[in-house]
Amino acid sequence: MKNSKILTAAQKSTRAILNSLPILLGVVLLVGLINNLVPTSFYTNLFSQNLFLDSVIGSALGSILVGNPITSYVLGGEMLQQGVSLVAVTAFLVAWVTVGLVQFPAEAILLGRRFAAWRNALSFLFSIFVALTVAALLSFF
């Protein structure tokens, strides 16, 4: 009896994963395309050196472009070397990894529109909060 429940659960899980693969593949391809089309030098012309405004711009840009944590370290370092403020880079990277408007349609289909909207909105707000907190804490040291 337990084996049949395990087998049924495994079959349902496999079907769910296979059904979501085309959606996930489309998201990955779109994210890769956007990241390759936007040059890094674009970011330096966008920020104003105003803490709050830079955190909002960084969060908005990171929300649209979307990326993964491993490449964010390289991108963040490049942005800092080009003169982008730490608060802007922090906001950008936190939103880049956590928000993801590009993947919103897929997330809404797989997890529900309401959940996806709340998660993205809260992640956006927290990316601004984290960036301002990092800037405030580092100003003490």
MIVEX-457071 format. One record per residue: residue in three letters; x negated, y, z negated of N, C-alpha, C, O, CB in turn. Coordinates in steps of 0.02 Angstrom, whole numbers, padded with zeros to 5 digits, always signed. Atoms other than C-alpha are relative to their C-alpha. Last residue first. Glycine has a CB too. Layout:
BEGIN
ALAXYZXYZXYZXYZXYZ/...
END
This chain:
BEGIN
PHE+00066+00034+00004-01645+02574-00474-00050+00031+00044-00107+00008+00047+00007-00072+00018/PHE+00026+00001+00069-01489+02675-00516-00071-00028-00004-00107-00014-00052+00046-00040-00045/SER+00022-00069+00015-01454+02718-00333-00027+00006-00071-00063+00053-00086+00059+00049+00009/LEU+00068-00010-00022-01453+02531-00299-00025+00072-00012-00085+00084-00014-00005-00017+00074/LEU+00047+00038+00043-01299+02507-00406-00072+00011+00020-00115+00017-00023+00016-00075+00002/ALA+00002-00030+00067-01202+02646-00320-00050-00036-00045-00087-00003-00082+00069-00001-00032/ALA+00034-00066-00005-01247+02587-00145-00006+00033-00068-00058+00063-00084+00038+00046+00049/VAL+00071+00013-00012-01202+02407-00189-00039+00066+00003-00093+00072-00026-00009-00039+00066/THR+00029+00025+00062-01037+02464-00264-00074-00013+00007-00114+00004-00037+00037-00064-00022/LEU+00008-00058+00045-00995+02569-00110-00030-00020-00067-00070+00017-00096+00068+00033-00012/ALA+00051-00045-00027-01029+02421+00004-00012+00060-00045-00069+00078-00058+00021+00024+00070/VAL+00066+00031+00010-00932+02299-00106-00055+00046+00025-00106+00054-00009-00004-00068+00037/PHE+00016-00001+00071-00780+02414-00113-00070-00028-00014-00109+00001-00052+00052-00039-00040/ILE+00015-00070+00016-00780+02440+00075-00021+00006-00073-00070+00040-00088+00062+00045+00014/SER+00064-00014-00033-00793+02252+00104-00020+00072-00012-00079+00086-00021+00005-00015+00076/PHE+00055+00021+00043-00657+02227-00028-00068+00012+00033-00118+00021-00002+00007-00073-00018/LEU+00005-00046+00057-00535+02332+00072-00058-00019-00046-00095+00025-00070+00065+00000-00040/PHE+00021-00066-00025-00568+02234+00232-00010+00049-00058-00061+00082-00062+00052+00028+00049/SER+00071+00006-00017-00559+02066+00142-00027+00066+00026-00084+00085+00010-00011-00055+00052/LEU+00038+00000+00063-00393+02117+00064-00075-00005+00013-00115+00028-00021+00022-00057-00045/ALA-00006-00066+00031-00321+02163+00234-00040+00005-00064-00077+00053-00075+00074+00017-00014/ASN+00040-00048-00038-00388+02005+00317+00002+00070-00031-00049+00103-00035+00024+00003+00072/ARG+00071+00017+00009-00322+01889+00182-00044+00050+00036-00095+00072+00009-00014-00071+00025/TRP+00023-00019+00067-00154+01977+00177-00074-00014-00010-00110+00027-00038+00040-00039-00053/ALA-00001-00073+00007-00130+01968+00365-00025+00022-00069-00065+00068-00073+00071+00026+00012/ALA+00056-00028-00040-00187+01787+00378-00002+00076-00007-00056+00105-00013+00008-00020+00074/PHE+00063+00015+00034-00072+01733+00236-00058+00033+00036-00102+00063+00005-00011-00077-00005/ARG+00002-00039+00062+00078+01821+00313-00066-00011-00037-00097+00037-00060+00059-00019-00045/ARG+00012-00071-00014+00044+01753+00488-00007+00041-00064-00051+00083-00069+00056+00029+00042/GLY-00059-00042+00011+00027+01572+00435-00017+00073+00008-00069+00096-00015+00030-00014-00068/LEU-00012-00010+00072-00123+01459+00412+00062+00041-00016+00082+00046-00074-00060+00032-00030/LEU+00020+00057+00042-00154+01380+00583+00020+00008-00073+00037-00042-00106-00075-00009+00005/ILE-00032+00063-00024-00057+01498+00696-00015-00057-00049+00030-00095-00067-00026-00018+00071/ALA-00072-00006+00011-00103+01654+00596+00037-00063+00022+00084-00085-00011+00028+00061+00039/GLU-00011+00008+00072-00286+01601+00589+00075+00003-00016+00099-00034-00058-00037+00054-00040/ALA+00011+00070+00016-00289+01577+00777+00014-00013-00074+00045-00064-00091-00072-00021+00018/PRO-00053+00041-00030-00210+01747+00807-00007-00074-00017+00042-00108-00032+00001+00009+00075/PHE-00064-00005+00034-00327+01829+00679+00056-00042+00032+00092-00077-00004+00022+00072-00002/GLN-00025+00067+00013-00488+01763+00757+00068+00002-00035+00094-00051-00054-00049-00038-00043/VAL+00002+00039-00062-00532+01927+00840+00031-00069-00011+00066-00095+00032-00072-00007+00026/LEU-00061-00014-00037-00477+02023+00685+00004-00040+00065+00059-00056+00089+00006+00074+00016/GLY-00012+00035-00063-00615+01938+00587+00067+00012+00033+00110-00032+00034-00006-00071-00012/VAL-00064-00024-00025-00622+01988+00404+00020-00036+00064+00059-00083+00062-00001+00075+00012/THR-00062+00018+00034-00752+01892+00304+00065+00019+00034+00115-00014+00023-00001+00030-00066/VAL-00004+00070+00020-00919+01881+00396+00069-00018-00027+00090-00076-00020-00053-00015-00052/TRP+00019+00041-00058-00916+02044+00493+00009-00074-00015+00029-00113+00028-00072+00014+00021/ALA-00059+00006-00043-00824+02129+00350-00013-00046+00058+00031-00084+00079+00021+00069+00025/VAL-00052+00033+00040-00967+02092+00230+00063-00009+00041+00093-00063+00041+00016+00040-00065/LEU+00015+00071+00006-01096+02132+00364+00053-00037-00041+00071-00094-00024-00068-00010-00031/PHE-00004+00034-00065-01021+02299+00415-00008-00075-00009+00032-00114+00017-00053+00028+00048/ALA-00071+00003-00018-00991+02358+00237+00009-00039+00065+00054-00081+00071+00029+00070+00007/THR-00034+00046+00047-01170+02313+00189+00073-00008+00018+00099-00064+00020-00008+00026-00072/VAL+00021+00068-00016-01243+02394+00345+00035-00050-00045+00059-00102-00021-00077-00008-00006/ALA-00031+00018-00064-01144+02553+00319-00016-00072+00019+00028-00109+00041-00022+00048+00055/VAL-00072+00008+00013-01191+02563+00134+00036-00020+00065+00082-00061+00062+00030+00066-00029/LEU-00012+00064+00033-01374+02529+00177+00075-00011-00012+00099-00067-00006-00038-00003-00066/SER+00002+00000+00073-01379+02674+00299+00017-00068-00029+00052-00109+00003+00049+00053-00027/VAL-00068+00004+00026-01418+02646+00483-00003-00007-00076-00044-00044-00102+00040-00060+00033/GLY-00021-00059+00037-01594+02704+00524+00072+00000-00024+00095+00051-00050-00011+00058+00040/GLN-00020-00053-00046-01644+02585+00663+00030+00060-00035+00054+00107-00003+00050-00028+00051/GLN+00060-00026-00032-01740+02475+00541+00016+00057+00049-00026+00100+00061-00036-00055+00037/LEU+00037-00040+00050-01582+02456+00436-00062+00031+00031-00078+00088+00016-00018-00042-00061/MET-00037-00062+00009-01485+02399+00590-00034+00046-00051-00037+00107-00041+00072-00015-00024/GLU+00009-00042-00059-01618+02272+00635+00036+00067-00008+00009+00120+00010+00026-00035+00063/GLY+00069-00025+00001-01619+02202+00459-00014+00047+00058-00047+00098+00050-00049-00058+00001/GLY+00004-00050+00054-01430+02187+00458-00070+00030-00004-00076+00091-00012+00018-00031-00066/LEU-00035-00061-00023-01432+02098+00627-00004+00055-00051-00015+00113-00034+00073-00016+00017/VAL+00041-00029-00053-01561+01972+00567+00030+00066+00024-00005+00116+00031-00007-00050+00060/TYR+00062-00023+00031-01470+01939+00405-00045+00034+00051-00074+00087+00038-00038-00059-00033/SER-00010-00066+00030-01302+01932+00493-00063+00027-00032-00073+00087-00033+00056-00004-00052/THR+00024-00052-00045-01360+01790+00606+00008+00070-00030-00022+00118-00006+00037-00003+00066/ILE+00070+00011-00018-01347+01663+00466-00027+00055+00045-00082+00080+00033-00008-00068+00034/PRO+00049-00023+00050-01187+01733+00391-00073-00007+00022-00114+00036+00005+00010-00037-00064/ASN+00013+00050+00052-01080+01714+00547-00055+00023-00046-00095+00067-00028-00018-00068+00032/GLY+00062+00038-00007-01001+01845+00656-00008-00051-00055+00038-00062-00095-00060+00047+00002/VAL+00001+00067+00029-00849+01954+00685-00065-00037+00014-00092-00035+00069+00058-00041+00028/LEU+00052+00039-00033-00847+02105+00802-00007-00071-00025-00019-00116+00015-00065+00035-00007/ILE-00014+00012-00070-00681+02185+00755-00050-00049+00031-00031-00093+00070+00000+00066+00039/SER-00064+00036-00006-00689+02173+00567+00015-00019+00073+00044-00071+00086+00057+00041-00028/GLY+00011+00070+00019-00873+02221+00567+00062-00042+00007+00058-00101+00023-00026-00004-00070/LEU+00039+00029-00053-00831+02381+00661-00014-00074-00013-00009-00116+00032-00067+00038+00008/ALA-00042+00005-00059-00692+02425+00540-00037-00034+00057-00010-00077+00091+00023+00071+00022/SER-00051+00052+00011-00798+02384+00388+00044-00009+00062+00060-00066+00081+00043+00016-00061/GLY+00034+00065+00001-00945+02486+00452+00049-00058-00008+00043-00109+00025-00052-00002-00055/ILE+00020+00015-00069-00833+02633+00496-00033-00069+00004-00018-00109+00048-00047+00055+00027/VAL-00062+00013-00038-00752+02627+00323-00016-00018+00072+00012-00066+00100+00048+00062-00003/SER-00026+00065+00023-00920+02609+00234+00064-00018+00037+00075-00076+00053+00013+00002-00075/ASP+00041+00055-00027-00997+02747+00341+00026-00068-00022+00024-00116+00017-00073+00009-00022/LEU-00016+00006-00072-00852+02864+00300-00040-00057+00032-00014-00095+00072-00014+00066+00036/PHE-00067+00028-00008-00871+02832+00113+00017-00012+00074+00043-00064+00092+00053+00046-00031/LEU-00009+00066+00032-01059+02853+00105+00069-00030+00014+00074-00086+00038-00009+00007-00074/ASN-00048-00014+00053-01078+02994+00234+00019-00067-00031+00043-00111+00005+00063+00040+00027/GLN+00037-00008+00063-01236+02960+00337+00045+00025-00057+00020+00048-00108-00058+00049+00009/SER+00008-00071+00013-01135+02984+00499-00041+00017-00062-00053+00075-00076+00067+00032-00007/PHE-00005-00016+00071-01134+02812+00581-00022+00071-00015-00065+00098+00019-00041-00050-00041/LEU-00068+00001+00026-01093+02775+00763+00007+00026-00071+00060+00052-00090+00027-00069+00003/ASN-00033-00061-00021-01254+02819+00852+00069+00008-00031+00100+00062-00026+00007+00001+00076/THR+00034-00057+00031-01350+02688+00753+00033+00066+00019+00032+00113-00020-00073+00002+00021/TYR-00019-00010+00070-01224+02552+00796-00031+00063-00030+00002+00097-00070-00020-00060-00041/PHE-00066-00031+00004-01241+02564+00984+00019+00019-00071+00050+00071-00083+00053-00047+00029/SER+00011-00073+00003-01427+02524+00970+00066+00039-00003+00067+00096-00024-00040+00022+00061/THR+00012-00021+00069-01379+02343+00927-00008+00076-00005+00011+00105-00055-00062-00035-00028/PRO+00070-00004+00019-01306+02313+01101-00008+00027-00072+00035+00065-00095-00039+00045+00049/VAL+00013-00062+00037-01123+02258+01116-00073+00002-00022-00094-00039-00062+00048+00006-00062/LEU-00014-00059-00041-01092+02129+01254-00017+00066-00035-00030+00116-00001+00073+00000+00018/ASN+00050-00009-00053-01178+01982+01169+00011+00063+00041-00036+00089+00070+00000-00060+00046/ASN+00065-00012+00031-01079+01993+01006-00055+00011+00053-00103+00047+00040-00019-00058-00045/ILE+00001-00068+00028-00917+02011+01103-00068+00016-00030-00094+00071-00019+00055+00008-00054/LEU-00002-00049-00055-00949+01856+01208-00005+00071-00026-00044+00111-00001+00064-00009+00041/GLY+00065+00000-00032-00999+01750+01058-00005+00051+00057-00056+00084+00065-00016-00069+00027/VAL+00046-00032+00047-00841+01800+00965-00070+00003+00031-00103+00055+00026-00002-00038-00067/LEU-00014-00071+00000-00734+01756+01116-00047+00039-00045-00071+00093-00027+00072+00012-00020/LEU+00023-00027-00064-00816+01585+01136+00011+00076+00004-00032+00112+00029+00036-00035+00058/VAL+00073+00002+00000-00795+01543+00951-00028+00031+00064-00076+00069+00062-00026-00072-00009/VAL+00024-00052+00046-00613+01598+00953-00076+00003+00001-00104+00058+00004+00025-00014-00072/GLY-00013-00065-00030-00574+01494+01107-00025+00057-00043-00053+00105-00017+00075+00009+00013/LEU+00049-00007-00054-00656+01341+01030+00008+00068+00035-00042+00101+00050+00007-00057+00052/LEU+00065-00016+00030-00554+01363+00872-00054+00010+00052-00096+00055+00045-00021-00055-00049/ILE-00006-00067+00029-00390+01369+00968-00068+00022-00028-00091+00077-00016+00054+00002-00056/PRO-00002-00050-00055-00437+01220+01076+00004+00071-00026-00028+00116+00002+00059-00014+00046/LEU+00064-00009-00036-00492+01122+00920+00003+00049+00058-00042+00090+00064-00023-00067+00026/SER+00027-00066+00012-00332+01152+00819-00066+00012+00037-00090+00069+00039-00010+00010-00074/ASN-00046-00052-00024-00234+01006+00891-00029+00069-00009-00014+00114+00031+00066-00005-00036/LEU+00001+00000-00074-00383+00888+00870+00046+00053+00029+00030+00082+00081+00020-00069+00025/ILE+00065-00026-00022-00401+00938+00687-00003+00003+00076-00025+00053+00104-00057-00045-00028/ALA+00000-00072+00014-00215+00914+00653-00066+00031+00023-00065+00086+00051+00009+00012-00076/ARG-00044-00034-00048-00214+00744+00741-00002+00076-00011-00004+00114+00037+00072-00026-00006/THR+00033+00002-00064-00365+00685+00640+00041+00036+00053+00014+00074+00093-00012-00073+00021/SER+00056-00047+00002-00285+00741+00479-00036+00003+00066-00053+00057+00090-00049-00019-00056/LYS-00029-00068-00001-00123+00651+00520-00054+00053+00000-00049+00102+00036+00047+00010-00060/GLN-00027-00010-00067-00218+00490+00562+00029+00071+00007+00019+00104+00057+00054-00052+00015/ALA+00057-00008-00046-00323+00501+00403+00025+00013+00071-00004+00054+00107-00045-00062-00001/ALA+00029-00066+00012-00167+00529+00297-00058+00013+00047-00065+00069+00073-00025+00005-00073/THR-00048-00049-00025-00081+00378+00376-00028+00071-00009-00022+00112+00037+00067-00006-00036/LEU+00002+00003-00072-00235+00270+00348+00047+00052+00031+00029+00085+00080+00018-00071+00024/ILE+00063-00029-00020-00248+00325+00167-00006+00002+00076-00028+00052+00104-00059-00040-00030/LYS-00005-00072+00013-00065+00290+00139-00063+00035+00022-00061+00090+00051+00014+00013-00075/SER-00044-00027-00051-00081+00119+00222+00009+00075-00009+00015+00111+00041+00068-00036-00001/ASN+00036-00004-00064-00233+00078+00116+00043+00029+00055+00018+00067+00097-00024-00069+00020/LYS+00045-00058+00002-00140+00122-00044-00037+00008+00066-00047+00064+00089-00049-00006-00057/MET-00041-00060+00000+00000+00000+00000-00043+00063+00000-00030+00110+00037+00047+00000-00061/
END
